[in-house]
Amino acid sequence: MLHAKTVVSKGDWSAEPADHVSLDYDSRHRRRIVMTGKGGLKFLLDLPRPVALAAGDGLKLEDGRIVAVEAAPEALLAIRAADQFAMTRIAWHLGNRHLPTEITADRLYIRYDHVIEGMLAGLVAETECVTRAFQPEGGAYGQGRVHSHHHSHDDGPNHDHGPEHSHHD
């Protein structure tokens, strides 16, 4: 089986890809997994450490060919607000919940979640369910992901993550 041991960043390759893999946001954070491209090319992604793959990146096969990474469409909430203050407030609440968020000039995008949709309604946000590729902001330290843990929406601001993590509501 062919191995892909290198990620070539978007813009750093231009050859015709050997195949394409379409991956949702969670599936684009990988280290080692067997993948099958849309055209049937099967290979082992075998990276030295987990990497956050972005749409347009290439996975370099050991024979030199490239498999293109595509961001698969996902169910998202598109969020708008009446003014900049309201949008800033909404962004703060999403960040406080460690939700991966894509930022554009006039909208925020998050993965669809009915509980968060209800919270946004309480913040007077305009929301719309959309299906599109999701490419959220990278973490504050350039890691390409926000938080690595997930918790339910029912655990509230006082849930325990251990001594190195707290919420400041």
Rosetta constraint file for C-alpha pairs under 8 A:
AtomPair CA 1 CA 42 HARMONIC 7.33 0.50
AtomPair CA 1 CA 43 HARMONIC 5.83 0.50
AtomPair CA 1 CA 44 HARMONIC 6.90 0.50
AtomPair CA 2 CA 42 HARMONIC 7.38 0.50
AtomPair CA 2 CA 43 HARMONIC 4.85 0.50
AtomPair CA 2 CA 44 HARMONIC 6.21 0.50
AtomPair CA 2 CA 61 HARMONIC 6.66 0.50
AtomPair CA 2 CA 62 HARMONIC 6.62 0.50
AtomPair CA 2 CA 63 HARMONIC 7.89 0.50
AtomPair CA 3 CA 43 HARMONIC 5.55 0.50
AtomPair CA 3 CA 44 HARMONIC 4.68 0.50
AtomPair CA 3 CA 45 HARMONIC 5.91 0.50
AtomPair CA 3 CA 46 HARMONIC 6.37 0.50
AtomPair CA 3 CA 61 HARMONIC 5.64 0.50
AtomPair CA 3 CA 62 HARMONIC 5.75 0.50
AtomPair CA 4 CA 43 HARMONIC 6.97 0.50
AtomPair CA 4 CA 44 HARMONIC 6.09 0.50
AtomPair CA 4 CA 45 HARMONIC 4.83 0.50
AtomPair CA 4 CA 46 HARMONIC 5.82 0.50
AtomPair CA 4 CA 47 HARMONIC 7.42 0.50
AtomPair CA 4 CA 59 HARMONIC 5.87 0.50
AtomPair CA 4 CA 60 HARMONIC 5.26 0.50
AtomPair CA 4 CA 61 HARMONIC 4.19 0.50
AtomPair CA 4 CA 62 HARMONIC 5.97 0.50
AtomPair CA 5 CA 45 HARMONIC 6.35 0.50
AtomPair CA 5 CA 46 HARMONIC 5.04 0.50
AtomPair CA 5 CA 47 HARMONIC 4.97 0.50
AtomPair CA 5 CA 48 HARMONIC 7.61 0.50
AtomPair CA 5 CA 59 HARMONIC 7.50 0.50
AtomPair CA 5 CA 60 HARMONIC 6.63 0.50
AtomPair CA 5 CA 61 HARMONIC 6.83 0.50
AtomPair CA 5 CA 62 HARMONIC 7.20 0.50
AtomPair CA 6 CA 47 HARMONIC 6.59 0.50
AtomPair CA 6 CA 59 HARMONIC 5.97 0.50
AtomPair CA 6 CA 60 HARMONIC 5.29 0.50
AtomPair CA 6 CA 61 HARMONIC 7.52 0.50
AtomPair CA 7 CA 53 HARMONIC 7.98 0.50
AtomPair CA 7 CA 57 HARMONIC 6.79 0.50
AtomPair CA 7 CA 58 HARMONIC 5.71 0.50
AtomPair CA 7 CA 59 HARMONIC 4.79 0.50
AtomPair CA 7 CA 60 HARMONIC 6.11 0.50
AtomPair CA 8 CA 12 HARMONIC 6.27 0.50
AtomPair CA 8 CA 13 HARMONIC 6.75 0.50
AtomPair CA 8 CA 57 HARMONIC 5.76 0.50
AtomPair CA 8 CA 58 HARMONIC 4.88 0.50
AtomPair CA 8 CA 59 HARMONIC 6.19 0.50
AtomPair CA 8 CA 60 HARMONIC 6.73 0.50
AtomPair CA 9 CA 13 HARMONIC 7.37 0.50
AtomPair CA 9 CA 56 HARMONIC 7.36 0.50
AtomPair CA 9 CA 57 HARMONIC 4.70 0.50
AtomPair CA 9 CA 58 HARMONIC 6.38 0.50
AtomPair CA 10 CA 54 HARMONIC 7.58 0.50
AtomPair CA 10 CA 55 HARMONIC 7.42 0.50
AtomPair CA 10 CA 56 HARMONIC 4.69 0.50
AtomPair CA 10 CA 57 HARMONIC 4.30 0.50
AtomPair CA 10 CA 58 HARMONIC 6.86 0.50
AtomPair CA 11 CA 56 HARMONIC 7.53 0.50
AtomPair CA 11 CA 57 HARMONIC 7.78 0.50
AtomPair CA 13 CA 58 HARMONIC 7.31 0.50
AtomPair CA 15 CA 66 HARMONIC 7.56 0.50
AtomPair CA 16 CA 66 HARMONIC 7.77 0.50
AtomPair CA 17 CA 65 HARMONIC 6.90 0.50
AtomPair CA 17 CA 66 HARMONIC 5.08 0.50
AtomPair CA 17 CA 67 HARMONIC 5.33 0.50
AtomPair CA 17 CA 68 HARMONIC 5.86 0.50
AtomPair CA 18 CA 41 HARMONIC 7.98 0.50
AtomPair CA 18 CA 65 HARMONIC 6.03 0.50
AtomPair CA 18 CA 66 HARMONIC 5.70 0.50
AtomPair CA 18 CA 67 HARMONIC 5.48 0.50
AtomPair CA 18 CA 68 HARMONIC 7.79 0.50
AtomPair CA 19 CA 37 HARMONIC 5.61 0.50
AtomPair CA 19 CA 38 HARMONIC 6.56 0.50
AtomPair CA 19 CA 39 HARMONIC 5.82 0.50
AtomPair CA 19 CA 40 HARMONIC 7.83 0.50
AtomPair CA 19 CA 41 HARMONIC 6.57 0.50
AtomPair CA 19 CA 66 HARMONIC 7.43 0.50
AtomPair CA 19 CA 67 HARMONIC 4.95 0.50
AtomPair CA 19 CA 68 HARMONIC 6.36 0.50
AtomPair CA 20 CA 37 HARMONIC 5.15 0.50
AtomPair CA 20 CA 38 HARMONIC 5.66 0.50
AtomPair CA 20 CA 39 HARMONIC 7.18 0.50
AtomPair CA 20 CA 67 HARMONIC 5.35 0.50
AtomPair CA 20 CA 68 HARMONIC 4.62 0.50
AtomPair CA 20 CA 69 HARMONIC 5.94 0.50
AtomPair CA 20 CA 70 HARMONIC 6.83 0.50
AtomPair CA 21 CA 35 HARMONIC 7.67 0.50
AtomPair CA 21 CA 36 HARMONIC 7.01 0.50
AtomPair CA 21 CA 37 HARMONIC 4.69 0.50
AtomPair CA 21 CA 38 HARMONIC 6.02 0.50
AtomPair CA 21 CA 67 HARMONIC 7.01 0.50
AtomPair CA 21 CA 68 HARMONIC 6.30 0.50
AtomPair CA 21 CA 69 HARMONIC 5.23 0.50
AtomPair CA 21 CA 70 HARMONIC 5.97 0.50
AtomPair CA 22 CA 37 HARMONIC 7.70 0.50
AtomPair CA 22 CA 38 HARMONIC 7.55 0.50
AtomPair CA 22 CA 69 HARMONIC 6.20 0.50
AtomPair CA 22 CA 70 HARMONIC 4.60 0.50
AtomPair CA 22 CA 71 HARMONIC 5.67 0.50
AtomPair CA 22 CA 72 HARMONIC 5.05 0.50
AtomPair CA 23 CA 27 HARMONIC 5.42 0.50
AtomPair CA 23 CA 28 HARMONIC 5.79 0.50
AtomPair CA 23 CA 69 HARMONIC 7.26 0.50
AtomPair CA 23 CA 70 HARMONIC 6.20 0.50
AtomPair CA 23 CA 71 HARMONIC 5.29 0.50
AtomPair CA 23 CA 72 HARMONIC 4.94 0.50
AtomPair CA 24 CA 28 HARMONIC 6.27 0.50
AtomPair CA 24 CA 71 HARMONIC 5.70 0.50
AtomPair CA 24 CA 72 HARMONIC 4.75 0.50
AtomPair CA 24 CA 73 HARMONIC 6.85 0.50
AtomPair CA 24 CA 74 HARMONIC 6.74 0.50
AtomPair CA 24 CA 133 HARMONIC 7.52 0.50
AtomPair CA 24 CA 134 HARMONIC 7.43 0.50
AtomPair CA 25 CA 29 HARMONIC 7.34 0.50
AtomPair CA 25 CA 71 HARMONIC 7.08 0.50
AtomPair CA 25 CA 72 HARMONIC 7.73 0.50
AtomPair CA 25 CA 134 HARMONIC 6.32 0.50
AtomPair CA 25 CA 135 HARMONIC 7.04 0.50
AtomPair CA 28 CA 51 HARMONIC 7.83 0.50
AtomPair CA 28 CA 52 HARMONIC 5.75 0.50
AtomPair CA 28 CA 53 HARMONIC 4.90 0.50
AtomPair CA 28 CA 54 HARMONIC 7.01 0.50
AtomPair CA 28 CA 71 HARMONIC 7.98 0.50
AtomPair CA 29 CA 50 HARMONIC 6.35 0.50
AtomPair CA 29 CA 51 HARMONIC 5.48 0.50
AtomPair CA 29 CA 52 HARMONIC 4.38 0.50
AtomPair CA 29 CA 53 HARMONIC 6.03 0.50
AtomPair CA 30 CA 50 HARMONIC 4.98 0.50
AtomPair CA 30 CA 51 HARMONIC 5.66 0.50
AtomPair CA 30 CA 52 HARMONIC 6.81 0.50
AtomPair CA 30 CA 53 HARMONIC 7.69 0.50
AtomPair CA 31 CA 45 HARMONIC 6.76 0.50
AtomPair CA 31 CA 46 HARMONIC 6.02 0.50
AtomPair CA 31 CA 47 HARMONIC 4.98 0.50
AtomPair CA 31 CA 48 HARMONIC 6.88 0.50
AtomPair CA 31 CA 49 HARMONIC 5.54 0.50
AtomPair CA 31 CA 50 HARMONIC 4.13 0.50
AtomPair CA 31 CA 51 HARMONIC 6.33 0.50
AtomPair CA 32 CA 44 HARMONIC 6.98 0.50
AtomPair CA 32 CA 45 HARMONIC 5.11 0.50
AtomPair CA 32 CA 46 HARMONIC 4.59 0.50
AtomPair CA 32 CA 47 HARMONIC 6.16 0.50
AtomPair CA 32 CA 50 HARMONIC 7.87 0.50
AtomPair CA 33 CA 44 HARMONIC 5.77 0.50
AtomPair CA 33 CA 45 HARMONIC 5.28 0.50
AtomPair CA 33 CA 46 HARMONIC 6.92 0.50
AtomPair CA 34 CA 42 HARMONIC 7.15 0.50
AtomPair CA 34 CA 43 HARMONIC 5.75 0.50
AtomPair CA 34 CA 44 HARMONIC 4.34 0.50
AtomPair CA 34 CA 45 HARMONIC 6.05 0.50
AtomPair CA 35 CA 42 HARMONIC 5.73 0.50
AtomPair CA 35 CA 43 HARMONIC 5.52 0.50
AtomPair CA 35 CA 44 HARMONIC 6.09 0.50
AtomPair CA 35 CA 45 HARMONIC 6.87 0.50
AtomPair CA 36 CA 40 HARMONIC 5.72 0.50
AtomPair CA 36 CA 41 HARMONIC 5.43 0.50
AtomPair CA 36 CA 42 HARMONIC 4.29 0.50
AtomPair CA 36 CA 43 HARMONIC 6.45 0.50
AtomPair CA 37 CA 41 HARMONIC 5.07 0.50
AtomPair CA 37 CA 42 HARMONIC 6.41 0.50
AtomPair CA 37 CA 67 HARMONIC 7.72 0.50
AtomPair CA 45 CA 59 HARMONIC 7.89 0.50
AtomPair CA 47 CA 51 HARMONIC 7.86 0.50
AtomPair CA 52 CA 143 HARMONIC 7.87 0.50
AtomPair CA 52 CA 144 HARMONIC 5.72 0.50
AtomPair CA 52 CA 145 HARMONIC 6.96 0.50
AtomPair CA 53 CA 57 HARMONIC 6.52 0.50
AtomPair CA 53 CA 69 HARMONIC 7.42 0.50
AtomPair CA 54 CA 69 HARMONIC 6.98 0.50
AtomPair CA 54 CA 70 HARMONIC 7.61 0.50
AtomPair CA 54 CA 71 HARMONIC 7.20 0.50
AtomPair CA 54 CA 135 HARMONIC 7.21 0.50
AtomPair CA 55 CA 69 HARMONIC 5.39 0.50
AtomPair CA 55 CA 70 HARMONIC 4.69 0.50
AtomPair CA 55 CA 71 HARMONIC 5.05 0.50
AtomPair CA 55 CA 135 HARMONIC 7.72 0.50
AtomPair CA 56 CA 68 HARMONIC 6.30 0.50
AtomPair CA 56 CA 69 HARMONIC 5.49 0.50
AtomPair CA 56 CA 70 HARMONIC 6.19 0.50
AtomPair CA 57 CA 68 HARMONIC 6.12 0.50
AtomPair CA 57 CA 69 HARMONIC 5.37 0.50
AtomPair CA 57 CA 70 HARMONIC 7.94 0.50
AtomPair CA 58 CA 66 HARMONIC 5.64 0.50
AtomPair CA 58 CA 67 HARMONIC 5.43 0.50
AtomPair CA 58 CA 68 HARMONIC 4.58 0.50
AtomPair CA 58 CA 69 HARMONIC 5.82 0.50
AtomPair CA 59 CA 66 HARMONIC 5.42 0.50
AtomPair CA 59 CA 67 HARMONIC 5.01 0.50
AtomPair CA 59 CA 68 HARMONIC 6.42 0.50
AtomPair CA 59 CA 69 HARMONIC 7.31 0.50
AtomPair CA 60 CA 64 HARMONIC 6.04 0.50
AtomPair CA 60 CA 65 HARMONIC 5.90 0.50
AtomPair CA 60 CA 66 HARMONIC 4.62 0.50
AtomPair CA 60 CA 67 HARMONIC 6.53 0.50
AtomPair CA 61 CA 65 HARMONIC 5.35 0.50
AtomPair CA 61 CA 66 HARMONIC 5.98 0.50
AtomPair CA 61 CA 67 HARMONIC 7.41 0.50
AtomPair CA 71 CA 133 HARMONIC 5.20 0.50
AtomPair CA 71 CA 134 HARMONIC 6.70 0.50
AtomPair CA 71 CA 135 HARMONIC 7.59 0.50
AtomPair CA 72 CA 132 HARMONIC 7.40 0.50
AtomPair CA 72 CA 133 HARMONIC 5.34 0.50
AtomPair CA 72 CA 134 HARMONIC 7.66 0.50
AtomPair CA 73 CA 131 HARMONIC 5.71 0.50
AtomPair CA 73 CA 132 HARMONIC 4.19 0.50
AtomPair CA 73 CA 133 HARMONIC 4.20 0.50
AtomPair CA 73 CA 134 HARMONIC 7.02 0.50
AtomPair CA 74 CA 111 HARMONIC 7.39 0.50
AtomPair CA 74 CA 131 HARMONIC 5.17 0.50
AtomPair CA 74 CA 132 HARMONIC 5.42 0.50
AtomPair CA 74 CA 133 HARMONIC 5.92 0.50
AtomPair CA 74 CA 134 HARMONIC 6.75 0.50
AtomPair CA 75 CA 111 HARMONIC 6.13 0.50
AtomPair CA 75 CA 112 HARMONIC 5.53 0.50
AtomPair CA 75 CA 129 HARMONIC 6.99 0.50
AtomPair CA 75 CA 130 HARMONIC 5.96 0.50
AtomPair CA 75 CA 131 HARMONIC 4.67 0.50
AtomPair CA 75 CA 132 HARMONIC 6.94 0.50
AtomPair CA 76 CA 109 HARMONIC 6.36 0.50
AtomPair CA 76 CA 110 HARMONIC 5.51 0.50
AtomPair CA 76 CA 111 HARMONIC 4.31 0.50
AtomPair CA 76 CA 112 HARMONIC 4.42 0.50
AtomPair CA 76 CA 129 HARMONIC 5.81 0.50
AtomPair CA 76 CA 130 HARMONIC 5.28 0.50
AtomPair CA 76 CA 131 HARMONIC 5.88 0.50
AtomPair CA 76 CA 132 HARMONIC 7.17 0.50
AtomPair CA 76 CA 134 HARMONIC 7.80 0.50
AtomPair CA 77 CA 109 HARMONIC 5.56 0.50
AtomPair CA 77 CA 110 HARMONIC 5.41 0.50
AtomPair CA 77 CA 111 HARMONIC 6.08 0.50
AtomPair CA 77 CA 112 HARMONIC 5.16 0.50
AtomPair CA 77 CA 113 HARMONIC 7.86 0.50
AtomPair CA 77 CA 117 HARMONIC 7.74 0.50
AtomPair CA 77 CA 127 HARMONIC 6.15 0.50
AtomPair CA 77 CA 128 HARMONIC 5.58 0.50
AtomPair CA 77 CA 129 HARMONIC 4.77 0.50
AtomPair CA 77 CA 130 HARMONIC 6.09 0.50
AtomPair CA 78 CA 107 HARMONIC 6.32 0.50
AtomPair CA 78 CA 108 HARMONIC 5.89 0.50
AtomPair CA 78 CA 109 HARMONIC 4.74 0.50
AtomPair CA 78 CA 110 HARMONIC 6.97 0.50
AtomPair CA 78 CA 127 HARMONIC 5.48 0.50
AtomPair CA 78 CA 128 HARMONIC 5.14 0.50
AtomPair CA 78 CA 129 HARMONIC 6.31 0.50
AtomPair CA 78 CA 130 HARMONIC 6.64 0.50
AtomPair CA 79 CA 107 HARMONIC 5.35 0.50
AtomPair CA 79 CA 108 HARMONIC 5.03 0.50
AtomPair CA 79 CA 109 HARMONIC 6.11 0.50
AtomPair CA 79 CA 125 HARMONIC 6.49 0.50
AtomPair CA 79 CA 126 HARMONIC 5.70 0.50
AtomPair CA 79 CA 127 HARMONIC 4.67 0.50
AtomPair CA 79 CA 128 HARMONIC 6.76 0.50
AtomPair CA 80 CA 87 HARMONIC 6.93 0.50
AtomPair CA 80 CA 106 HARMONIC 6.72 0.50
AtomPair CA 80 CA 107 HARMONIC 5.13 0.50
AtomPair CA 80 CA 108 HARMONIC 6.79 0.50
AtomPair CA 80 CA 125 HARMONIC 5.92 0.50
AtomPair CA 80 CA 126 HARMONIC 5.04 0.50
AtomPair CA 80 CA 127 HARMONIC 6.45 0.50
AtomPair CA 81 CA 86 HARMONIC 5.78 0.50
AtomPair CA 81 CA 87 HARMONIC 5.27 0.50
AtomPair CA 81 CA 124 HARMONIC 7.32 0.50
AtomPair CA 81 CA 125 HARMONIC 5.06 0.50
AtomPair CA 81 CA 126 HARMONIC 5.87 0.50
AtomPair CA 82 CA 86 HARMONIC 6.53 0.50
AtomPair CA 82 CA 87 HARMONIC 7.56 0.50
AtomPair CA 82 CA 125 HARMONIC 7.60 0.50
AtomPair CA 83 CA 87 HARMONIC 6.34 0.50
AtomPair CA 84 CA 88 HARMONIC 6.05 0.50
AtomPair CA 85 CA 89 HARMONIC 6.18 0.50
AtomPair CA 86 CA 90 HARMONIC 6.18 0.50
AtomPair CA 86 CA 123 HARMONIC 7.79 0.50
AtomPair CA 86 CA 125 HARMONIC 7.75 0.50
AtomPair CA 87 CA 91 HARMONIC 6.10 0.50
AtomPair CA 87 CA 125 HARMONIC 7.95 0.50
AtomPair CA 88 CA 92 HARMONIC 6.18 0.50
AtomPair CA 89 CA 93 HARMONIC 6.42 0.50
AtomPair CA 90 CA 94 HARMONIC 6.30 0.50
AtomPair CA 90 CA 120 HARMONIC 7.27 0.50
AtomPair CA 90 CA 123 HARMONIC 6.95 0.50
AtomPair CA 90 CA 125 HARMONIC 7.55 0.50
AtomPair CA 91 CA 95 HARMONIC 6.08 0.50
AtomPair CA 91 CA 108 HARMONIC 7.86 0.50
AtomPair CA 92 CA 96 HARMONIC 5.98 0.50
AtomPair CA 93 CA 97 HARMONIC 6.46 0.50
AtomPair CA 94 CA 98 HARMONIC 6.45 0.50
AtomPair CA 94 CA 99 HARMONIC 5.62 0.50
AtomPair CA 94 CA 101 HARMONIC 7.58 0.50
AtomPair CA 95 CA 99 HARMONIC 5.94 0.50
AtomPair CA 95 CA 100 HARMONIC 7.89 0.50
AtomPair CA 95 CA 101 HARMONIC 7.99 0.50
AtomPair CA 96 CA 167 HARMONIC 7.40 0.50
AtomPair CA 96 CA 169 HARMONIC 7.97 0.50
AtomPair CA 98 CA 146 HARMONIC 6.67 0.50
AtomPair CA 98 CA 147 HARMONIC 6.07 0.50
AtomPair CA 99 CA 110 HARMONIC 7.17 0.50
AtomPair CA 99 CA 146 HARMONIC 7.48 0.50
AtomPair CA 100 CA 110 HARMONIC 6.41 0.50
AtomPair CA 100 CA 111 HARMONIC 7.82 0.50
AtomPair CA 100 CA 136 HARMONIC 5.67 0.50
AtomPair CA 100 CA 137 HARMONIC 7.00 0.50
AtomPair CA 100 CA 145 HARMONIC 7.46 0.50
AtomPair CA 100 CA 146 HARMONIC 6.08 0.50
AtomPair CA 101 CA 108 HARMONIC 6.51 0.50
AtomPair CA 101 CA 109 HARMONIC 5.62 0.50
AtomPair CA 101 CA 110 HARMONIC 5.06 0.50
AtomPair CA 101 CA 136 HARMONIC 4.74 0.50
AtomPair CA 101 CA 137 HARMONIC 6.05 0.50
AtomPair CA 102 CA 108 HARMONIC 5.62 0.50
AtomPair CA 102 CA 109 HARMONIC 4.94 0.50
AtomPair CA 102 CA 110 HARMONIC 6.56 0.50
AtomPair CA 102 CA 134 HARMONIC 7.03 0.50
AtomPair CA 102 CA 135 HARMONIC 5.89 0.50
AtomPair CA 102 CA 136 HARMONIC 3.75 0.50
AtomPair CA 102 CA 137 HARMONIC 5.45 0.50
AtomPair CA 103 CA 107 HARMONIC 6.36 0.50
AtomPair CA 103 CA 108 HARMONIC 4.80 0.50
AtomPair CA 103 CA 109 HARMONIC 6.60 0.50
AtomPair CA 103 CA 136 HARMONIC 7.00 0.50
AtomPair CA 103 CA 137 HARMONIC 6.88 0.50
AtomPair CA 104 CA 108 HARMONIC 6.17 0.50
AtomPair CA 109 CA 134 HARMONIC 7.70 0.50
AtomPair CA 109 CA 136 HARMONIC 7.77 0.50
AtomPair CA 110 CA 134 HARMONIC 7.96 0.50
AtomPair CA 110 CA 136 HARMONIC 7.90 0.50
AtomPair CA 111 CA 134 HARMONIC 7.94 0.50
AtomPair CA 112 CA 117 HARMONIC 7.66 0.50
AtomPair CA 112 CA 129 HARMONIC 7.27 0.50
AtomPair CA 113 CA 117 HARMONIC 6.08 0.50
AtomPair CA 114 CA 118 HARMONIC 6.27 0.50
AtomPair CA 115 CA 119 HARMONIC 6.49 0.50
AtomPair CA 115 CA 153 HARMONIC 7.28 0.50
AtomPair CA 116 CA 120 HARMONIC 6.11 0.50
AtomPair CA 117 CA 121 HARMONIC 6.30 0.50
AtomPair CA 117 CA 127 HARMONIC 7.46 0.50
AtomPair CA 118 CA 122 HARMONIC 6.48 0.50
AtomPair CA 119 CA 123 HARMONIC 6.53 0.50
AtomPair CA 120 CA 124 HARMONIC 6.35 0.50
AtomPair CA 120 CA 125 HARMONIC 5.33 0.50
AtomPair CA 120 CA 126 HARMONIC 7.85 0.50
AtomPair CA 120 CA 127 HARMONIC 7.74 0.50
AtomPair CA 121 CA 125 HARMONIC 5.50 0.50
AtomPair CA 121 CA 126 HARMONIC 7.29 0.50
AtomPair CA 121 CA 127 HARMONIC 7.89 0.50
AtomPair CA 136 CA 145 HARMONIC 8.00 0.50
AtomPair CA 137 CA 144 HARMONIC 7.10 0.50
AtomPair CA 137 CA 145 HARMONIC 7.37 0.50
AtomPair CA 137 CA 146 HARMONIC 7.79 0.50
AtomPair CA 138 CA 142 HARMONIC 5.97 0.50
AtomPair CA 138 CA 143 HARMONIC 6.12 0.50
AtomPair CA 138 CA 144 HARMONIC 3.77 0.50
AtomPair CA 138 CA 145 HARMONIC 4.88 0.50
AtomPair CA 138 CA 146 HARMONIC 6.18 0.50
AtomPair CA 139 CA 143 HARMONIC 5.32 0.50
AtomPair CA 139 CA 144 HARMONIC 5.38 0.50
AtomPair CA 139 CA 145 HARMONIC 4.98 0.50
AtomPair CA 139 CA 146 HARMONIC 4.42 0.50
AtomPair CA 139 CA 147 HARMONIC 7.58 0.50
AtomPair CA 140 CA 146 HARMONIC 7.50 0.50
AtomPair CA 151 CA 155 HARMONIC 7.19 0.50
AtomPair CA 155 CA 159 HARMONIC 5.60 0.50
AtomPair CA 157 CA 167 HARMONIC 6.05 0.50
AtomPair CA 157 CA 168 HARMONIC 7.95 0.50
AtomPair CA 157 CA 169 HARMONIC 7.05 0.50
AtomPair CA 158 CA 166 HARMONIC 7.96 0.50
AtomPair CA 158 CA 167 HARMONIC 7.18 0.50
AtomPair CA 160 CA 166 HARMONIC 7.60 0.50
AtomPair CA 161 CA 165 HARMONIC 5.65 0.50
AtomPair CA 161 CA 166 HARMONIC 6.96 0.50
AtomPair CA 162 CA 166 HARMONIC 7.88 0.50
